[in-house]
Amino acid sequence: MASSLSRTMQTRKVVIETRGGVVAAQHRLAAEAGAEVLRAGGDAVDAAVATSFAIGVLEPWMSGPAGGGAMMLWRADKGEAVAINHGMRSPAGLRVADFPLSGAGIASDLFPWEQVVGDVNIQGPKAIAVPGVVDGLGQAHARYGRMPWADLLAPAIAHARQGMLVDWYAALIIASSTRALAADPDAAALFLEDGQWPTISGWTALAEKRLNQSRMADSLDALAQGGARALYDGDLGAALARDVQEKGGYLARGDLAAYRASIEAPLAVAYRDARFHVMDGLTAGPTFAHAMAEVEKHDLTTPANAFAAYADALKTAYAARLAGMGDSGESAKAPGCTTHFSVVDRAGNMVSQTQTLLSIFGSRVVSPSTGFLMNNGIMWFDPVQGRSNSLAPGKRCLMNVCPIIGKAGNRRFAFGASGGRKIVSAMTQMASLAVDFGLDIEQVFHHPRIDVSGGPKLVADEAHSPEVLARLRKDHAVVTAPRTVFPYAFACPAGVMRDGDINTGCTEIMSPWGDAVLEEKD
């Protein structure tokens, strides 16, 4: 079917070299919060804490304090990679009997699990898992932070006091989930206007509307004063759990008190003359390692050969993932709700952080006492019992996140992306483009990609050359798609790169909010 989109328009993002630090995030103001921390003498981890909390305010449907994820660190002084898994867990009081199968076929959201009666594993209070991102940030800061914790939350608090600006892009995102948000009175009060999406005044009007995030600002202030564990051991956590239980969910104070993010040895991946560090365990890290091992077997001398190799490698790696890890599929049509940012400081320390609520707007439930939009991490589990990823209480959720730290020659990079099962496909190609072809970060981020993530068809950027497309069609059913602002046919990456002592950063070129912000001001 012919596309209505312009074929002559070009979109690019400018990459600037600097000896100072760089923060690349999917929201410019969040990246600016992190860069300001670097200007004040903070470590990359300090900048990551500030960026994480700020982006949870500025892009609340993607992530926030009630979500989870994973962080990869590079510590330049020790030459050491560190992994922090702050993924979500199912509450201890979860009752599997409350999730009966409907017999109506496949559910409609991210994962094609068998449908549960009322979709209670997808939307509503029973879909809420134990959040982990705040504890993960707290542990990273305790180990590596140089600036006071409260100072790092100050930008997020200020943004929440002002309220997120509802521009055209925010209005579009909210409009895409209006019906689901209307089901929860507190979510409707925060995001909707009289039960409808926020309206923009007109074609030429400037955006002036803001969300009322004052309750979230108060909660962030409590976290600033009480530290990360205030969400787990203090009154803030008690209020959060009470709100969820009053709405019919399982999250309890005991779940929060028992939660600890884990600091782990990363999975080291040797590839030709390069080396990558990724998350191990129930993440996309092992799938990335498998895909890179497959790519290494192939001849990449031409672009056509390279993308054929990527397609074959990803197809093989995903087949193994689907068979062995319990993640038996994810719809390419459902919008994921994840964000990624990367940081490099002037000393060469790096952070690659992916954080998520899972679905867009998570469970579509807002905690009225805290102002936090809650995750729907329970949807990560297969509701059918007897499988490797079957729903159960007190169990870690399987994640598709894949933050990576890579090194080749004198260059090191921290990449990651949002996009559910599209993430590992993007990371495999971008890592190879940087290592095998020596592309700089600007070239890597502007290069067309493919998506191979377990579905029946390979999705190729229509900007690929005719030779690449013809080669792909020899072995695969191929559908072409443009890179657009909405929806994303491919993952949405953000990354930084260090070559010697020169740092650069870039974000997905089609993201209207994403940007790389420099420590050094013009």
JOWO-V397290 format. One record per backbone hydrogen bond with DSSP energy under -0.5 kcal/mol. NH is the residue of the N-H (numbers start at 1). CO is the residue of the C=O. If there is no record, write none. Layout:
((NH,CO) (NH,CO))
This chain:
((18,503) (22,344) (23,517) (24,342) (25,23) (25,515) (26,340) (28,513) (31,27) (32,28) (33,29) (34,30) (35,31) (36,32) (37,33) (38,34) (39,35) (40,36) (41,38) (42,37) (47,43) (48,44) (49,45) (50,46) (51,47) (52,48) (53,49) (54,50) (55,51) (56,52) (57,53) (57,54) (58,54) (59,55) (60,57) (62,59) (63,59) (67,64) (68,356) (69,86) (70,354) (71,84) (72,352) (73,82) (74,350) (75,80) (76,74) (79,75) (80,75) (82,73) (83,264) (84,71) (85,83) (85,262) (86,69) (86,84) (89,130) (90,395) (94,91) (96,94) (98,95) (99,96) (102,115) (103,115) (107,113) (113,111) (115,105) (117,100) (119,116) (120,117) (122,119) (123,119) (124,363) (127,124) (128,125) (130,89) (132,67) (133,67) (134,65) (136,132) (137,133) (138,134) (139,135) (140,136) (141,137) (142,138) (143,139) (144,140) (145,141) (152,148) (152,149) (153,149) (154,150) (157,153) (158,154) (159,155) (160,156) (161,157) (162,158) (163,159) (166,209) (167,165) (171,167) (172,168) (173,169) (174,170) (175,171) (176,172) (177,174) (178,175) (181,177) (182,178) (183,180) (184,181) (185,183) (188,184) (189,185) (190,186) (191,187) (192,188) (193,196) (194,192) (196,193) (205,202) (211,164) (213,160) (213,211) (217,213) (218,214) (219,215) (220,216) (221,217) (222,218) (223,219) (224,220) (225,221) (226,222) (227,223) (230,227) (231,228) (232,229) (233,229) (234,229) (234,230) (237,230) (238,234) (239,235) (240,236) (241,237) (242,238) (243,239) (244,240) (245,241) (246,242) (247,243) (248,245) (249,244) (250,125) (256,252) (257,253) (258,254) (259,255) (259,256) (262,85) (264,83) (264,262) (267,278) (268,266) (269,276) (270,268) (271,274) (274,271) (275,407) (276,269) (277,405) (278,267) (279,403) (283,281) (284,401) (288,284) (289,285) (290,286) (291,287) (292,288) (293,289) (294,290) (295,291) (296,292) (297,294) (298,295) (300,298) (306,302) (307,303) (308,304) (309,305) (310,306) (311,307) (312,308) (313,309) (314,310) (315,311) (316,312) (317,313) (318,314) (319,315) (320,316) (321,317) (322,318) (323,319) (324,320) (325,321) (327,321) (328,326) (331,110) (337,358) (339,355) (341,353) (342,24) (343,351) (344,22) (345,349) (348,345) (350,74) (351,343) (352,72) (353,341) (354,70) (355,339) (356,68) (357,62) (357,337) (358,337) (359,357) (360,335) (361,61) (362,61) (362,359) (363,374) (364,361) (364,374) (367,372) (368,366) (371,367) (374,365) (375,66) (376,357) (378,127) (379,376) (380,377) (381,378) (382,389) (383,381) (390,387) (391,382) (394,90) (394,91) (395,392) (397,88) (399,282) (404,415) (405,277) (406,413) (407,275) (408,411) (411,408) (412,498) (413,406) (414,496) (415,404) (416,494) (418,492) (422,419) (423,420) (426,422) (427,423) (428,424) (429,425) (430,426) (431,427) (432,428) (433,429) (434,430) (435,431) (436,432) (437,432) (437,433) (439,433) (444,440) (445,441) (446,442) (447,443) (447,444) (451,459) (458,477) (459,451) (460,458) (460,479) (461,449) (462,481) (464,461) (469,465) (470,466) (471,467) (472,468) (473,469) (474,470) (474,471) (475,471) (475,472) (476,472) (478,476) (479,458) (481,460) (484,482) (489,487) (492,418) (493,491) (494,416) (495,506) (496,414) (497,504) (498,412) (499,502) (500,410) (500,498) (501,499) (502,499) (503,18) (503,501) (504,497) (506,495) (508,493) (511,508) (512,510) (515,25) (517,23) (517,515) (519,21))
